[in-house]
Amino acid sequence: MRGKDEGSGEFLGPSRSEQRRGALEVFELGEKLVVLSAAQLAKLPLPEDLLQHIEDTQRIPSQIARKRQLQFLAKQLRREDDETLDAIRDALDAGGDASRRETAQLHQVEAWRDRLLADGDAALTELLDKYPSADRQRLRQLARNAVEERNRNKPPHAFRELFRELRELLGEGRGETGEEGETS
């Protein structure tokens, strides 16, 4: 029982609704953790015992048994201190940001590849202005081969190779300057 403070008349603990909301938040955190891969889990600040419970939950194929195990995982998560849970949530949020940045970079690489195939030398010149370390001859050859592959309905070997080359180039440019490869 919660009870009231005799002197001030305030309630001593959280209400049942607050407790229920907190338990549901922890349950949702457990659901998020269960769908992550082993590599993603390794990046999170998880205690060993929680990691074992997460892996146990992932191995269960039956829906009802999995839900029961997920409830047990949530119970174990509620036993952890708030700092641990906050650290796990922060790491999950940071992973989401990294994923969005990676997706944005892949879209940028695809856009450059499409421009190189459509515009040819004009797009290549613009790309070389932004990324002077790029190999002009290699990019031009890959773009030319990719266009020819498309025209002949051949497998997209050069198309994929051009993507890999651009991803490496744009990744290096981003790493050096911190921005999208643009130098100030």
Secondary structure, DSSP 4 states (H G I P E B T S, - for coil): ---B-TTT--BSS--HHHHHHHHHHHHHHHHHHHTS-HHHHHTS---HHHHHHHHHHHH--SHHHHHHHHHHHHHHHHHS-HHHHHHHHHHHHHHHHHHHHHHHHHHHHHHHHHHHHHHTHHHHHHHHHH-TTS-HHHHHHHHHHHHHHHHHT---HHHHHHHHHHHHHHHHHHHHHSSSS---
